[in-house]
């Protein structure tokens, strides 16, 4: 997400960072480039106009022209305005009402409402220890109810059965009654979508809303539709009492126009962003972190949170003890590291949170292909236990057997062995205390004792 916009903006602003003096002309030229970058990202025109006007007004004042570091001051203004446009701070779900708290999800067909329902259930169960019930009011899409039942089982949510011969309002009412009897904390109501905004769909969603009176009514929208996402959100907001927005499929959106348009156009906060099909691929939306990512300064706080939540601590501690004993880093250890990285969204997801990614050439970024991880794991799986512990024995005939067994080539086997060799050298340094230092630094950052690099102090 934001890769195209980040590349353009960070490149434009990088030219200004080191300058000791900025003129009105140089600021105007930079803002022209920023304007083009935002329009190419499919940000809505009124949002672009307001953004540029606000930045220009502040940039041409004393704040920049009289600053000792004018380039850095201008970057800070752009950062602040990006945060303002996206909503200042994270807007959490309101779960303070008497249980069961009803959260209703609405949106167009194909926006990802059902998977988002499951993702939200998992997040509430795992992070807030809530008892969650889910129900599907989609009596039109074939297998929609079955899909939610399957996902509910995966995430540990209570599934309230429904059938296509019931009315959506009846399903919602029955679910609320059952949630009360079962002492459920949160009831998630998944509703039907349509291919386009129409009166029948709006009337049905309105009737469900009036029947269960949701504390939160979330509009789920595909981020890849760009500024159309904001326009559709506005149409839904006119018909329903929306409380927030969930942006889905952000992993496939290189532009980011929806994230920069929705809040400004609808006045409703973006509460979550979803990326991918996995049930753990839903994160709270933090405008300051996203702004930092857009400007190529990374998102180290989110990175630390992901590592803390998703890395298997027992495996990590065993690996540290193994390295301290002087035992070698094996191919089995290498495979385990790759699998844990995949659980955190893969290399591309981790890389976009690292500071300075905006300055890395596009060709280098394209090499961060998560599909390679799958192939590398397949190669290691085709090795014998002895080969995984002693990779030096892997020569000609063994390489051919491994390549054939994994459906890859000998060149790919050679490449993996080379990468493993580089990883081995790095792990030797960790075994001498480097890993302990790195873990201490991560702990300090998570506790707020050390800010992430490249972030502005407030």
Secondary structure, DSSP 8 states (H G I E B T S, - for coil): --HHHHHHHHHHHHHHHT-S---HHHHHHHHHHHHHHHHHTT--HHHHHHHHHHHHHHHTSHHHHT-TTHHHHHHHHHHHHHHHHHTSS-------SSSSEEEEEE--TTS-HHHHHHHHHHHHHHHH---EEEEE---SSTTHHHHHHHHHHHHT-EEE---TTS-HHHHHHHHHHHHHHTT-SEEEEE----SS--HHHHHHHHHHHHHH--SEEEEEEEGGGTHHHHHHHHHHHHHS---EEEEE-GGG-SS-HHHHHHHHHH---EEEEE-SSSTT-EEE--HHHHHHHHTT---HHHHHHHHHHHS-HHHHHHHHHHHHTT----HHHHHHHHHHHHHTTHHHHHHHTSTTGGGS-HHHHHT--THHHHHHHHHHHTS-HHHHH-GGG--HHHHHHHHHHHT--HHHHHHHHHHHHHHHHHHHHIIIIIHHHHHHHHHHHHTTSS--TT----
